[in-house]
Amino acid sequence: MTSPVSARLSVEHETRYDYDHPVEQAQHIACLRPLSDAGQRLLSFEMAVQPTPQQHSTRRDSHGNSRAYFALHAAHQALRVVARSEVQVTARCEGLAEHLTAHPGPTCGEVRERLSYRAKAPFEPAAEFLYASPYVPLHPELRAYGAESLQDDRPLAEAAIALMHRIHADFSYAPASTDISTPILTVLAERRGVCQDFAHLMLGCLRACGLAGRYVSGYLLTRPPPGQAPLVGADASHAWVSVWVPGLGLPLADDWLDLDPTNDAVPEVHHVRVAHGRDFGDVTPLRGVIRGGGDHRLAVRVTTRLL
């Protein structure tokens, strides 16, 4: 038996805010530390904040993600947060096509029935990712779009991959065409967006059809054109979807099948997982509450490298 394919990656994620007026006080939450589990090993992580926070702590949230909390009580007119990670990523779904041919797994109807409410039935943790969330409301339009792929008698893994193919074919990747506040139905109607939109759209289709899916945030290693050096800061945060397929049978995947509708791909060693949740709001890289500051300018720079 051959060893699973793996890669060692480094990521530097820099966020900078420049304010028109001094910020008197600030409270921030950062979700920047990559996950460490059977399919991904975090080798090192450090996060530097300028100016230096007066308070700083970390904890795990209810989804198992690492969150850093920090507070600034001295006046400042800029904030810079730099997170540096080194990660060993193993292909969690290597050989998926051959595996599904031999073991197609449960159908959409069987998983839907397992997730449906029954009095006194044992709690199924995956059901947490079945319902509407702030960025993924449930709409009949999403159910209609998803139902074309997610038929009752079709194996769920196969159906979810088909849904990913359709989203990639039907929608155009258009940077700056949307922002995080763009409603999911607008994305469905205009047939364009960015990775966050496509992840939310696919989750909306799955959940509207009674299936569980979670939002995954992370990074994607991009390769420069042949003969050109990688550009520092040219990468960006990425987002994709994880579908609950009970009995999937892949030892590193733990019943969750990752799918990237933006790239029409099953994530392998070039996807670094940072966190997962119901939607973007659960895994926002950096957010906070400030007093003062006026208008601000935001700059984000991500560099992902294969070591």
Buried (B, 14 or more C-beta within 10 A) or exposed (E): EEEBEBBBBBBBBBBBBBBEEBBBBBBBBBBBBBBBEEBBBBBEBEBEBEBEBEEEEEEEBEBEBBBBBBBBEEEBBBBBBBBBBBBBBBBBBBEBEEBBEEEEBBBBBBBBEBBEEEEEEEEBEBBBBBEBBEBBBBBEBBBEBBBEBBEBEBBBBBBBBBBBBBBBEEBEBEEEBBEEEBBBBEBBEBEBBBBBBBBBBBBBBBBBBBBBBBBBBBBBBBEEEEEEEBEEBEBBBBBBBBBBBBEBBBEBBEBBBBBBBBBBBBBBBBBBBBBBBBBBBBBBBBEBEBEBBEEBEEEBBBBBBEE
